[in-house]
């Protein structure tokens, strides 16, 4: 094999892989093992099997995920089609807007629908389903739209000239050809909604718990740790089986299309076409902006009328006594709203640093290892297939007894976040690292660079941009992480999502308004971080 | 008729008449609007002004799938998720033929284009020439009133090209099909067609 000559020294590769191996073993595998150990007692298994309530929970979790998925696909196909087929002013902006909900933290999405919907719908299944569709439509637009724009339009034209009506051509040609992307998107949406936690905590009320919420409730509220552990392990198994099953289905639907990038977008020609395009665009903009606008509006609504009282009380401009508000006083507020912002920022920066170092090293090691890097790659991806609650629950179980009684350690939260963010860091870096032509390294070597020097001059230089993107994503992920944090958080050190949930689930108009203030802040932070990353990427693309 | 894309006039006051059973070649350099004309005739594109008449009846407002006008695309556009048989039978299925009659007609067509025994093949495994033949069979199967061929033989090497051109000519005569063939190749036009029309002359 060529290229071997200028490889990195084996010892360096091992040193790069080591942090990730230790990290995964200690903060993922061990916690999962602790969960399993807790779960495999006869008593807890028996308790689960005899619990009628749990059957209802499992049933609700399953059907709400199914309905959410079907609705998301059905609704998502419309913007996917529009953005893949039509050219119009503002198309790029609309594409960006459609992806906004997906980068929002789940707690923010929950808060937005709490703000938008009338009280009668607040704590209902409808609210959950709406929020799930809002959150996941981007998956369909990206996944299905990406394939759709590569389907030659003449395939549909061919069906039409053979006597198929537009609807029939859609059913017989377009949908079957999009099937792989539809199945892929559907399985992602299903997994997301099956393990939905933040949205359900805010919108479900006590009557509609998903499995995630039930695990959390048993573990933290009811002290039913054994049953919670059994449920966690059961959910891990369900997710594992689902992932394997979904990939089977997808493999069966793969059609070798020999597709290549096409741009067949065209402007609407007839009047009717123009009106439809405009109407759909308007509907998309309204559907995405309304919940966010409602969030901002509710942050300014306290008792009667619109004031900035909640904003002032959060940012300490004025004490509430100067702005008397019905049903609320900050004096006995259980949540340090302003403190949660600084806590979140601090946690996010630490989590970002951890995931960049560990994920970055691991990505370099995986790229250098070639085929044998697969095991490490898979190991790092594991947390991605694990629900957030399971991660948090496992961590707290593993680290609550000597030798590692770290429950009080402030590092546990950023570590949990880094576990979730590291897979993204690796995924963002690997394509770039793998695309680097080995000849470049050979050229550097022939010019007198040692393998390490060549690696520094080439690999490291090329990965600056994806590293920056990864940093942004890691920040955003940590800022919005809720499921794992609920287990790891301690009184007085709540992160933003935790504070938002606490404020919104307590009675009191001012507390609610403060919750909406924090949700608005968190939404702005997240959109700002991702927006900055995207803008920077676009900027350096243009320069390149 | 006239067709505009944004501000660009692609076809300006163009007019063409084709007799029943005639095979006409439409010759012109690329960008002269040949393909656009075919798309207007098949209803895939709505003209800004003008009308299309078949047998004296105006069909301009008729949607594509009710026109019974076949179309052979430049790059075949076979349905990649369906077998050769399902591709050829597609039009028959759209007009409600029974399964048995479909199979019969499909075999007849496959024999006509020299692809006996290809029914169960995947279209993604076909050679360039075979794909062209399947496309032709698929278009002819439902016996359309008119067949439009958009540069049907591009992308083939010279020998195969000439051989297929002769076969297409024979096929169109044998089925008594009224056809309009767009090409930029004068020799090809001479082989296939009764009459050659240069688009610039319209």
Interface residues (C-beta under 8 A of the other chain):
Chain A: X152 X154 X155 X157 X158 X159 X160 X161 X162 X163 X164 X165 X166 X168 X169 X172 X173 X176 X177 X255 X256 X257 X258 X267 X269 X270
Chain B: X6 X42 X43 X44 X46 X63 X64 X65 X66 X67 X68 X69 X70 X71 X73 X75 X77 X78 X79 X80 X81 X90 X91 X94 X95 X124 X138 X139 X142
